[in-house]
Amino acid sequence: MDLNQYLDIFLEESKEHLQTINNQLLELEKHPANIEIVNEIFRSAHTLKGMSATMGYEDLASLTHQMENVLDLIRNEKLNVTTNLLDIVFRSVEYLEEMVLSISEGGDGKKDVKEVVSLLIKIEKGEEYSLPTNSEEQKSPEHTYDSYEITILQQSEEQGYTPYEVNITLRQDCLLKAARVFMIFEVVEGMGEVIKSNPSVDLLEEEKFDNSFQITMVSKEDVNSIKEKIMKVSELGKVSVNKLDTQLLADFQGESSVEVAVEEITAAQVEAAPTTAALEKKEEKTTPVKGTPGSNKTIRVSIDRLDGLMNLFEELVIDRGRLEQISKDLNEPELIETVERMSRISNDLQNIILNMRMVPIETVFNRFPRMVRQLARDLGKKVDIEIIGAETELDRTVMDEIGDPLVHLLRNAIDHGIEIPEIRSRNGKPEEGKITLKAYHSGNHVFIEIMDNGAGISKEKVLNKAISKGVISQQEGEKLSEQEVYQLILSSGFSTAEVISDISGRGVGLDVVKNTIESLGGKITIDSLEGAGTTFSIQLPLTLSIISVLLTEIENEKYAIPLSSIIETAIIKKEEILTAHNQEVIDFRGKIVPVVYLEKVFDVQKLQVEPPDFYSLVLVKKGEKIAALVVDSFIGQQEVVLKGLGQYLNSTFAISGATILGDGQVALIVDCNALIK
């Protein structure tokens, strides 16, 4: 019997079970005595084993079976949960994920797992065990670079640089290894830019490495010249320089297609391994066992097709607005009734189309806790991560692009923001550092914040480094505000050469983070307090092309304010507007709210010079902050198509786009977030 027809459902359920195992293992580390968590992990592992065996993936089934044996001992209280034990189970799950990924890419799911299986067997038998140092960093180049590092290398190539991997071995009798490393970096930076090192710079400086290490760099010099200059440093044993193939590295990145959930179905997950007959009944709708993941019946749809569908529907919405306007003008009951019915149906269709593209941001956030745990252990730090707002939804096209910038910012926060426990204790902080990853909607945007309570960023050191690198002049530096100084670490001239400086280490590749976010129509801001921590705030558009707005009027110009930003509207007397600290404000239910005159923001020429007796206000919010926007009058609520202003006007202050109204007029869409300080 051909089992390929069940491959999609197998892959979907396998990924869900592995995600469940990952999440529950992190919980188990916090609560090692909680047997219910172990039972949850065991159920997912048991089901995964049975499915794998049924589909013929013996290596996958074998590794899961061995992991299941260890979990069985834990849940029967014959084995205690330790950090070393969890390290090995996490390594097993990592291998399982690689095998499932191999199957999804058309492979056979086979992998050499003898090392981790032998460790699991030792645990089962009660023998001594320990996980050897992860050898992943010593693999061939295609396995050692994340997508951001690859992007840096590719951009450097486009600017005429050549990427190289330099392997250096010090002599056995070398006495001051850290000094030699520093001299080598000085030579390398004189020829180009350092992208990364393996081991990390911190470990090299502390001499926590054998006699060999690796540097990835970009330079305009050739192989022989680079090798010759490095060999001039004394006490070196061997130096090899190899050119990197960035295209080969890029081939290992993600797929271009997108999975769209069409119909959600559930399948019973039972303790017994599923048989072929059970898989044949995949379309039967039953109630899932509590705590086990349901499954999604999905099809693969190209993003281009969804874009085409969205574009067609946008045109339909414009025509719908025009029809509504005509029906009101003609006042024909039958026409009005037909248009209203068409509006209701098109609203339902609109919701379906938009929801097809929206996915919870937890699909990106879910992989971070394990990454934070492993990186913190590798660096000898204690770090806890808190995730807030994982249910916040974002367009899939934005979601596909935002994962890597977040990974990069989190790595920077752990590696260079959070201090080691000894330093934190010395400074009166808890030994365990904390990173908070928060997502929330505000208006027509999603905000993602990465906050750490680490060392913060030194304004003076950033400024001095920027001046020495020629990013800005001394005179320009003196005029910059604190926020503008922090933004300097996102500039390209500042980034890659920052590897071995003692600035908070937030340089390598942050210009690429900024470029990616700006390419999505978003922006990134930095706030830091030296010694207390740093916050990176990312603002992204929802990219929902159709939004609900309140149409307002200022003189003869129409402005649309997104309903998602509005708290309420109000009409007040002019004497109710007060002045505090040179800012006009109102008392909004006991809270002082600043007043913003849109006519001044957008430089609208007013015909009436005298101030009116009454003001029309639109109260809008951004997170916890509120502002009152002053307009001449309210027109009403309407759904409009959001159109960009084009390349030359995309940075217009407080305007996120424009729309065509039913009567053919153009209304500008207000970006409330830009108006709230």
C-alpha positions, -999 to 999 in steps of 0.1 A, spaced: 0 0 0 13 35 -9 17 55 23 29 87 5 -7 99 6 -4 102 44 30 120 43 15 155 48 -5 145 78 25 126 92 48 157 88 22 181 103 16 159 134 53 151 138 61 188 140 34 194 165 45 166 187 81 177 186 71 213 195 51 199 224 81 179 236 103 209 234 79 231 254 73 205 280 111 197 284 117 234 292 89 232 318 103 200 332 137 218 338 119 243 359 97 217 377 118 184 377 95 167 402 63 172 382 54 138 368 24 151 348 48 170 326 68 138 320 36 120 311 28 147 285 62 143 269 59 105 270 25 106 252 39 128 224 70 107 220 50 74 221 26 86 194 56 99 173 73 66 175 42 47 164 36 70 134 72 68 123 72 30 124 40 29 105 54 52 78 86 31 76 110 56 91 129 32 112 158 55 124 132 80 136 112 54 154 143 38 169 157 70 184 122 80 197 118 45 213 151 49 231 141 83 244 108 69 254 125 43 276 143 70 295 111 90 299 94 59 312 120 55 340 115 91 350 77 89 352 80 57 372 103 76 396 132 52 389 153 81 375 158 117 386 157 146 363 191 164 360 205 191 337 229 166 321 200 142 314 179 170 299 209 180 277 209 145 261 171 145 257 173 179 241 200 166 217 178 137 208 149 160 200 173 182 179 182 151 159 145 141 155 137 176 142 166 172 116 152 139 105 116 152 101 130 182 82 149 158 59 117 139 52 98 171 45 125 180 19 121 147 1 149 128 20 148 94 37 150 108 73 182 88 80 208 102 103 238 89 123 225 89 159 247 63 174 263 88 198 231 100 214 215 65 214 245 51 233 241 78 258 204 71 262 212 34 267 238 43 294 211 64 312 187 35 310 212 11 325 222 35 352 258 38 339 279 70 340 272 94 311 281 129 299 273 148 267 305 156 248 310 192 235 287 199 206 308 193 174 284 212 152 307 242 151 334 220 136 313 209 106 317 220 71 309 257 63 273 251 52 263 240 87 280 268 106 263 300 95 228 314 102 209 333 76 220 367 89 257 358 87 251 345 52 233 378 43 262 398 56 286 378 35 264 382 4 261 419 8 298 422 13 303 403 -20 280 427 -38 302 456 -26 334 440 -40 346 420 -10 355 383 -10 344 361 20 371 339 35 373 312 62 406 314 80 417 284 101 446 292 125 466 268 147 489 282 174 522 264 183 520 240 212 546 261 231 526 293 227 526 310 261 502 340 257 474 326 235 451 356 241 478 380 231 484 361 199 446 361 192 445 399 197 474 404 173 458 382 147 425 401 149 445 434 145 461 420 113 428 407 100 409 439 106 436 458 88 428 438 57 390 437 59 361 430 84 356 401 108 322 385 105 324 359 132 349 337 151 347 301 163 350 298 193 335 332 201 357 362 208 349 360 246 362 324 248 393 333 227 401 363 250 397 340 281 420 314 264 391 289 266 400 270 235 426 245 222 453 257 200 431 261 169 403 286 161 385 299 130 378 334 117 353 343 90 362 376 73 356 396 42 384 413 23 395 427 -11 428 410 -8 437 376 -22 443 343 -4 481 344 -5 482 380 8 460 372 37 479 341 47 513 359 43 503 388 66 488 365 93 519 343 93 540 373 103 525 370 138 549 349 159 542 315 175 517 304 148 518 267 137 495 266 107 473 290 87 449 280 60 426 304 40 396 292 20 372 312 0 335 307 9 308 300 -16 279 322 -4 255 307 -29 261 272 -15 254 285 20 222 302 8 209 270 -7 204 257 28 178 284 37 141 279 40 114 271 14 96 298 -6 61 282 -4 37 288 24 13 264 41 -22 277 45 -47 261 69 -79 254 49 -99 232 73 -91 222 109 -97 186 118 -89 167 149 -76 132 153 -77 111 185 -42 106 200 -42 74 221 -15 56 240 -12 28 215 9 33 184 -13 42 153 -16 15 127 -20 19 89 -57 14 94 -58 43 119 -40 65 94 -66 56 68 -92 71 90 -75 105 91 -106 124 79 -128 112 108 -135 140 132 -131 129 168 -123 147 201 -86 150 208 -72 137 241 -66 166 265 -31 180 263 -23 165 229 -21 186 197 -48 185 171 -38 183 135 -44 207 106 -55 195 72 -35 217 50 -25 224 14 5 242 1 -3 275 -17 22 298 -32 23 333 -16 20 347 -52 -14 332 -55 -26 347 -22 -12 381 -33 -31 378 -66 -63 369 -47 -58 399 -24 -52 423 -52 -84 412 -70 -104 416 -38 -89 451 -32 -104 462 -65 -137 446 -55 -137 467 -22 -131 499 -42 -160 491 -65 -181 481 -35 -176 516 -20 -185 532 -53 -218 511 -54 -227 521 -18 -222 558 -28 -244 554 -59 -272 535 -41 -273 563 -15 -275 590 -42 -303 572 -62 -322 561 -30 -337 531 -48 -348 506 -21 -341 474 -42 -307 487 -52 -299 496 -15 -310 462 -3 -289 444 -30 -258 465 -22 -262 458 15 -264 421 9 -233 422 -14 -215 442 13 -222 415 40 -211 387 17 -179 405 7 -171 413 43 -173 375 51 -151 368 21 -127 395 31 -123 380 66 -115 346 51 -89 360 27 -72 380 54 -72 351 79 -56 328 53 -25 350 55 -25 356 93 -6 333 117 1 337 154 36 350 161 41 320 185 51 300 154 83 321 155 86 326 192 83 289 200 118 281 190 134 307 212 133 292 247 154 262 238 179 284 218 182 308 249 187 278 272 215 263 251 233 296 244 232 306 280 247 272 290 274 275 264 283 310 277 281 300 314 253 324 321 219 321 337 191 335 316 153 332 318 131 342 289 96 355 293 73 356 263 43 379 262 16 382 235 26 350 215 -10 349 203 -6 382 184 -12 376 147 9 388 118 8 384 80 27 353 69 49 372 45 62 394 74 64 364 97 88 345 73 112 375 73 111 385 110 124 353 125 161 358 118 163 394 130 148 383 163 173 354 166 201 379 160 188 404 186 183 376 212 218 362 206 232 397 211 212 402 243 224 369 258 260 371 245 267 407 252 238 422 272 234 397 301 265 396 323 279 364 338 265 354 373 296 366 392 295 401 377 257 404 382 261 394 419 290 419 423 267 446 409 238 437 432 217 420 406 202 385 407 225 359 392 199 350 366 194 375 339 160 380 322 150 386 286 114 396 278 100 390 244 68 409 239 44 413 210 13 435 208 -10 452 183 -12 490 181 -33 505 153 -23 491 120 10 478 133 25 450 154 52 459 179 78 434 191 101 443 220 132 425 231 141 437 267 170 425 288 182 435 323 218 432 314 247 457 312 231 481 288 249 502 262 276 527 270 268 560 252 303 573 254 319 541 240 295 539 211 301 576 203 339 573 204 339 541 183 315 557 157 338 588 154 370 566 152 354 545 124 343 576 105 306 569 108 301 605 121 323 635 128 333 649 162 310 679 156 280 658 146 285 635 176 282 665 200 248 673 186 233 638 189 207 629 215 210 597 235 185 579 213 204 590 181 237 577 196 221 542 202 209 542 166 245 544 155 251 508 163 227 500 135 248 517 108 267 496 84 301 513 89 298 505 126 289 469 126 312 441 115 345 456 128 330 457 163 338 420 171 365 424 198 357 458 212 344 461 248 312 480 237 281 460 247 288 439 217 257 449 198 274 456 165 279 424 144 252 424 117 228 448 133 228 469 101 214 438 84 187 435 111 178 472 104 178 467 66 155 437 68 130 454 91 129 486 69 124 464 38 92 452 54 80 488 60 89 487 97 115 505 119 136 496 149 144 518 179 168 513 208 165 524 244 191 516 270 203 525 305 239 516 312 240 490 340 202 484 338 195 469 304 185 475 268 152 474 249 150 469 211 115 479 198 105 468 163 74 483 146 60 463 117 30 469 95 3 442 96 3 444 58 -35 441 59 -44 458 26 -80 463 37 -87 482 70 -116 498 89 -112 535 94 -130 566 107 -131 591 79 -125 627 91 -123 661 74 -100 691 78 -111 719 56 -116 702 22 -91 674 29 -101 639 41 -80 618 65 -87 582 75 -78 571 111 -76 533 116 -103 521 140 -79 497 156 -61 528 171 -92 547 182 -105 546 218 -134 569 212 -144 603 197 -155 634 216 -166 670 211 -154 694 238 -155 732 245 -124 752 237 -120 762 274 -116 725 283 -82 725 265 -55 734 291 -18 741 289 9 722 309 47 724 302 40 744 270 18 715 257 -19 718 252 -37 689 270 -72 677 281 -83 659 312 -96 625 298 -112 607 327 -86 618 352 -57 613 328 -38 641 312 -38 636 274 -18 657 250 -37 674 221 -24 671 185 -38 694 158 -38 675 126 -41 708 106 -6 718 120 9 683 115 -1 682 78 1 720 72 -35 724 61 -44 759 51 -73 770 73 -99 794 58 -113 802 93 -87 821 114 -107 824 146 -106 792 168 -140 774 170 -161 772 202 -161 734 200 -134 709 190 -139 675 175 -114 650 190 -104 615 181 -87 598 211 -61 573 199 -38 549 217 -3 533 212 2 507 239 -6 525 272 -1 560 257 -30 582 245 -33 613 224 -62 635 213 -63 643 176 -82 675 166 -102 674 133 -129 696 118 -156 670 115 -163 632 115 -176 617 82 -182 581 93 -168 545 95 -157 528 63 -136 499 50 -109 511 27 -80 497 6 -46 507 20 -23 518 -9 14 527 -5 26 561 -14 54 548 -36 91 549 -32 95 587 -31 69 593 -4 72 562 17 89 582 46 62 609 48 57 617 85 25 603 102 11 590 69 10 552 64 -7 552 29 -37 565 10 -70 552 -2 -95 558 -30 -130 566 -16 -163 556 -33 -167 591 -48 -133 589 -64 -116 612 -39 -82 603 -23 -79 602 15 -46 599 34 -44 573 62 -30 586 94 -2 567 112 -13 574 148 18 557 163 40 584 148 20 611 166 21 596 201 53 603 219 
